[in-house]
């Protein structure tokens, strides 16, 4: 008897990090066949292939090669290229993760009437200017099954009218990843962290801040980027800035000059990233994944964002806020004073127990063997007029 197929559609570096353990477990499962599809949203070796190698994730079975010069073109390309692939495979379900252009491929699944599964669902910043907020809202309302990290996320989905029976609380996948790749291999990272390793990057071990900055609302706005540069110019320690290619292009296009205490390099692989992260004094970033990793690894962070869909890092007091859209509200030197006050302190991150991947796999297997499978449960219509026939024969 032929095994049932499930497709997993990913497209950016944080996706493959979070999904790495789950994806390996799915591929090893005797319950079904997993088809890993890469959208092409991230396409260079240091944003894609090196993560497949270092995270022991085999390459995708299918690469869509979706491209475009803006979000609309990329999203449209993903939908257009994914539609015939899903039509041909006819999977039991299409699984997406996160809140990027790639999850808009869920529209292609919906058009093929294929059940949609969303991992990392019901996160909300309640900031409609964020493109990610629009994407995660669209896919959540298209999805048949939504895996939420926390009960508070499930409550957010229910408040929007999502069916509680479709929402499954799992905890955060990034805890699983760090447990497996970092905490089980600390000696490996100690060997990487030689004096030469840091001198090659023009920093001293334990005496620098690690920085990333990639969000569109920051890097495509000259005023915000200038506010960020004024902030980091106040840092007491050197800053190692891992800058994505769009960020580098925007800095050049705006004619901005990096502060003298900043060393800018291209993006790096996961092993190098973890080594740099765990040997820094702190992190300066607008990344959602990196602030969670920092919280788990007991490294404080500055979040350069107006709003966040991941408030847990503020809850556990591992993060300091800086809003580039309202820089006058913050005294830059005080931001770093707060960051330094967290160096060497400990907190309970509360992001999970490292079993989220197992919970998701168990639920997937359960649904494959159930009568309804991944199909959306009929919603409870008690708030509607019961005398009307929404589903039925009518007259």
PENOR-V866107 format. One record per helix or strand of 3 or more residues. SS is the DSSP state (2 for helix, 1 for strand). FROM is the first residue (numbers start at 1). LEN is the number of residues. If there is no record, write none. Layout:
SS:FROM:LEN  SS:FROM:LEN
This chain:
1:4:7  2:13:16  1:32:7  2:45:3  2:49:6  2:71:19  1:93:5  2:101:11  1:116:4  2:131:12  1:145:4  2:151:9  2:164:3  1:167:3  2:173:9  2:183:10  2:195:5  1:208:5  2:216:4  2:222:11  1:238:5  2:245:10  1:262:4  2:270:9  1:282:4  2:288:9  1:301:4  2:312:4  1:319:4  2:324:6  2:332:11  2:356:13
